[in-house]
Amino acid sequence: MRTFAFARADSVERAVERRQGEPASAFVAGGTTLLDLVKLDVMRPSRVIDINALPLKSVERLHDDRLRIGALVTNTDLAYHPDVLADHPLLSQAILAGASTQVRNMATTGGNLMQRTRCPYFRDPTAACNKREPGSGCDARDGFNRMHAVLGGSDQCVAVHPSDMCVALAAIGATLTLQGPNGEREIDVADFHRLPGATPHLEHDLDDELIVAVTLAPPLKPLGTAYVKRRDRAAYEFALASAGAMLSLDEDLIGEARLALGGVATKPWRCHEAEALLAGKRAEIAAFEAAADVALADAEPLSHNAFKIPLARQAIVRALRDAARVAREDNA
Ligand SMILES: Cc1cc2nc3c(=O)[nH]c(=O)nc-3n(C[C@H](O)[C@H](O)[C@H](O)COP(=O)(O)OP(=O)(O)OC[C@H]3O[C@@H](n4cnc5c(N)ncnc54)[C@H](O)[C@@H]3O)c2cc1C
């Protein structure tokens, strides 16, 4: 392992200051992504800044019914927070579908947003990977690409964004608060993760900044939600395809629908066209299947992952069906 400097920050301003003039520095929160990648020699920070002492560990209800989540709230605390369970069950369901209890106890909201892809070529410093080393090529394109993206890929990169939590955030709608050397700014979560295009190493719209909070949009009501995750084993595994669905129903007609996908795309994937198709329709399988077809219309399989398209279709239909069932029970 390479040596690096280590610093503990005791305020947000100090944490940001510590990054100045040190482009290869990295914040560490739970460490469940960063330390693995340092040990694999994939991330090579010259300085690691521990942010665990910062006052970013609370969930606060704002006057307009939005929830503001500190960046250091752990995945476990977030998933079981009473306001999240009451207003944003999809977030809780998605988080609890990921990782293990031990990992979730350490993992933080900010770290989850910033987690790196699980592409085996990215995690192997001897392989060609444009994300890890710009211009080196992409061994996944013609390699073992069973886990890779069918949506949002480019010639340069087809690595999947691995987060379950971020799929829920994409469906719910959220704003990130970022603190940088020039002060604070806000960004919509939909604009935060970038498509790889010709610059897959640029994964976020983050410029030497610290994520300080995530603020969730007010809840949809009445609401049914479901998170369906398809993976190689039933627990402790990343998604091959996942779907997060939110539906509000008026009698049996869909009021508002939200749908986002994980495991199939290079960023958390919101399906706006499918949502538009669902609005005003009767909540029944035919409508859910039509929405799934629209959501996956642009999907392009690689040599080993054509199976992901029917798998994702089935996850979408199942998630919409289950969300409708919950919404009906809620209305009853
Ligand atoms: C065995 C295993 C299984 C897993 N399974 C799943 C799964 O099924 N689904 C899933 O979604 N995830 C899964 N994960 C990933 C896990 O959710 C992430 O590792 C975790 O969320 C990262 O959070 P952290 O606080 O540990 O981040 P860290 O490792 O501390 O940091 C990760 C990155 O984020 C940056 N960072 C951290 N906090 C901030 C901040 N506030 N502002 C700016 N940058 C920041 C760090 O510099 C680093 O680059 C798994 C992880 C492991 C180890």
The ligand as a MOL file (V3000), in Angstrom:
LIG
                    3D

  0  0  0     0  0            999 V3000
M  V30 BEGIN CTAB
M  V30 COUNTS 53 58 0 0 0
M  V30 BEGIN ATOM
M  V30 1 C -19.0670 -5.9000 0.5900 0
M  V30 2 C -19.8510 -4.7030 0.1390 0
M  V30 3 C -21.1120 -4.8910 -0.4200 0
M  V30 4 C -21.8410 -3.7650 -0.8470 0
M  V30 5 N -23.0880 -3.9610 -1.3990 0
M  V30 6 C -23.7860 -2.8670 -1.8060 0
M  V30 7 C -25.0900 -3.0080 -2.4100 0
M  V30 8 O -25.6140 -4.1090 -2.5590 0
M  V30 9 N -25.7380 -1.8840 -2.7810 0
M  V30 10 C -25.1960 -0.6420 -2.6300 0
M  V30 11 O -25.8260 0.3410 -2.9900 0
M  V30 12 N -23.9740 -0.4790 -2.0930 0
M  V30 13 C -23.2770 -1.5600 -1.6860 0
M  V30 14 N -22.0320 -1.4000 -1.1580 0
M  V30 15 C -21.4110 -0.0890 -1.2090 0
M  V30 16 C -21.6420 0.7260 0.0240 0
M  V30 17 O -22.9760 1.1680 0.0430 0
M  V30 18 C -20.6810 1.9150 -0.0720 0
M  V30 19 O -19.3670 1.3850 0.0940 0
M  V30 20 C -20.9550 2.9590 0.9710 0
M  V30 21 O -22.2280 3.5200 0.8030 0
M  V30 22 C -19.9090 4.0790 0.9020 0
M  V30 23 O -20.0920 4.9260 2.0140 0
M  V30 24 P -18.8700 5.2610 2.9880 0
M  V30 25 O -19.3600 6.2450 3.9540 0
M  V30 26 O -18.2760 4.0020 3.5430 0
M  V30 27 O -17.8780 5.9210 1.9400 0
M  V30 28 P -16.2610 6.0820 1.9610 0
M  V30 29 O -15.6410 4.7590 1.6160 0
M  V30 30 O -15.8480 6.7350 3.2190 0
M  V30 31 O -16.1070 7.0770 0.7750 0
M  V30 32 C -16.4700 6.6980 -0.5450 0
M  V30 33 C -16.1120 7.8360 -1.5040 0
M  V30 34 O -16.9330 8.9620 -1.2040 0
M  V30 35 C -16.1630 10.1020 -0.8810 0
M  V30 36 N -16.9240 10.7780 0.1580 0
M  V30 37 C -17.4090 10.2440 1.3090 0
M  V30 38 N -18.1700 11.1330 1.9510 0
M  V30 39 C -18.1830 12.2580 1.1930 0
M  V30 40 C -18.8040 13.5300 1.3200 0
M  V30 41 N -19.5970 13.8400 2.3580 0
M  V30 42 N -18.5890 14.4620 0.3550 0
M  V30 43 C -17.7970 14.1770 -0.7210 0
M  V30 44 N -17.1940 12.9850 -0.8780 0
M  V30 45 C -17.3810 12.0380 0.0580 0
M  V30 46 C -14.8140 9.5460 -0.4320 0
M  V30 47 O -13.7780 10.4620 -0.6770 0
M  V30 48 C -14.6940 8.3200 -1.3380 0
M  V30 49 O -14.2090 8.6900 -2.6130 0
M  V30 50 C -21.2920 -2.4860 -0.7030 0
M  V30 51 C -20.0220 -2.3090 -0.1320 0
M  V30 52 C -19.3020 -3.4040 0.2830 0
M  V30 53 C -17.9410 -3.1960 0.8910 0
M  V30 END ATOM
M  V30 BEGIN BOND
M  V30 1 1 1 2
M  V30 2 1 2 3
M  V30 3 2 2 52
M  V30 4 2 3 4
M  V30 5 1 4 5
M  V30 6 1 4 50
M  V30 7 2 5 6
M  V30 8 1 6 7
M  V30 9 1 6 13
M  V30 10 2 7 8
M  V30 11 1 7 9
M  V30 12 1 9 10
M  V30 13 2 10 11
M  V30 14 1 10 12
M  V30 15 2 12 13
M  V30 16 1 13 14
M  V30 17 1 14 15
M  V30 18 1 14 50
M  V30 19 1 15 16
M  V30 20 1 16 17
M  V30 21 1 16 18
M  V30 22 1 18 19
M  V30 23 1 18 20
M  V30 24 1 20 21
M  V30 25 1 20 22
M  V30 26 1 22 23
M  V30 27 1 23 24
M  V30 28 2 24 25
M  V30 29 1 24 26
M  V30 30 1 24 27
M  V30 31 1 27 28
M  V30 32 2 28 29
M  V30 33 1 28 30
M  V30 34 1 28 31
M  V30 35 1 31 32
M  V30 36 1 32 33
M  V30 37 1 33 34
M  V30 38 1 33 48
M  V30 39 1 34 35
M  V30 40 1 35 36
M  V30 41 1 35 46
M  V30 42 1 36 37
M  V30 43 1 36 45
M  V30 44 2 37 38
M  V30 45 1 38 39
M  V30 46 1 39 40
M  V30 47 2 39 45
M  V30 48 1 40 41
M  V30 49 2 40 42
M  V30 50 1 42 43
M  V30 51 2 43 44
M  V30 52 1 44 45
M  V30 53 1 46 47
M  V30 54 1 46 48
M  V30 55 1 48 49
M  V30 56 2 50 51
M  V30 57 1 51 52
M  V30 58 1 52 53
M  V30 END BOND
M  V30 END CTAB
M  END
